[in-house]
């Protein structure tokens, strides 16, 4: 993503100070600060991951979630995409278009403007007057084609009864979400300037957290026995377990 940034200069003046007075300023680069923040994102990532797999295992073992229509149609969509991704020519133009369009949408959400939008099979870019880590990382956590499918389903549902086709919605979401996650992993593996610009560790933590939040939301919607209340309870139990382990470690270290 290409961006156009305005350079601002800040001039500091200090009047009435003695020549002998020496002031020391501690300047922490924003990039370094983000890496410190990333360390504090590790506990929430662990708690969220624990809650997701705990709810998934409970739903699968005790409530036969694996036998539900939602699970099988979602899995069908994932399987069809896996065959497409690994067995057929990869639709690079479709991915690049969605990637750059996601940048554009998040620029607009952040109040910026886009003056140029270019895509091709070999890559793409936008020219904008605003950029931040949300805009840069959005294509890796915002499954745009899944969002489009849900919006179309909801929009059509205001005029006709689409409930009989609900199972196929899960297939489409499975297909498009698998499209999103496989391309995201593939592109991240190849190395992306979007991550390097804001620090790889910080970027990966943000991408991981939001993708798992999206996955958890899909589990709550699809799993009839998984609710926001039960998922929140698992989050609380995970937070308490993490705190207990941290206190035990501190006690063993004599802190």
CORURSUL-V831938 format. One record per backbone hydrogen bond with DSSP energy under -1.0 kcal/mol. NH is the residue of the N-H (numbers start at 1). CO is the residue of the C=O. Records with the same first field share a line. If there is no record, write none. Layout:
NH: CO + CO
//
This chain:
4: 128
33: 29
34: 30
35: 31
36: 32
37: 33
38: 34
39: 35
40: 36
45: 41
46: 42
47: 43
48: 44
49: 45
50: 46
51: 47
52: 48
53: 49
54: 50
55: 51
56: 52
57: 53
58: 54
59: 55
60: 56
61: 57
62: 58
65: 59
67: 64
68: 65
72: 68
73: 69
74: 70
75: 71
76: 72
77: 73
78: 74
79: 75
80: 76
81: 77
82: 78
83: 79
84: 80
85: 81
86: 82
87: 83
88: 84
92: 90
95: 91
96: 92
97: 93
98: 94
99: 95
100: 96
101: 97
102: 98
103: 99
104: 100
105: 101
106: 102
107: 103
108: 104
109: 105
110: 106
111: 108
112: 107
115: 127
116: 127
118: 125
120: 123
125: 118
127: 116
129: 113
136: 132
137: 133
138: 134
140: 137
141: 138
142: 138
144: 142
147: 143
148: 144
149: 145
150: 146
151: 147
152: 148
153: 149
154: 150
155: 151
156: 152
157: 153
159: 156
160: 156
165: 162
166: 163
169: 165
170: 166
171: 167
172: 168
173: 169
174: 170
175: 171
176: 172
177: 173
178: 174
179: 175
180: 176
181: 177
182: 178
183: 179
184: 180
185: 181
186: 182
187: 183
188: 184
189: 185
190: 186
196: 192
197: 193
203: 199
204: 200
205: 201
206: 202
207: 203
208: 204
209: 205
210: 206
211: 207
212: 208
213: 209
214: 210
215: 211
216: 212
217: 213
218: 214
219: 215
220: 216
221: 217
222: 218
223: 219
226: 223
231: 227
232: 228
233: 229
234: 230
235: 231
236: 232
237: 233
238: 234
239: 235
240: 236
241: 237
242: 238
243: 239
244: 240
245: 241
246: 242
247: 243
248: 244
249: 245
250: 246
251: 247
252: 248
253: 249
255: 250
//
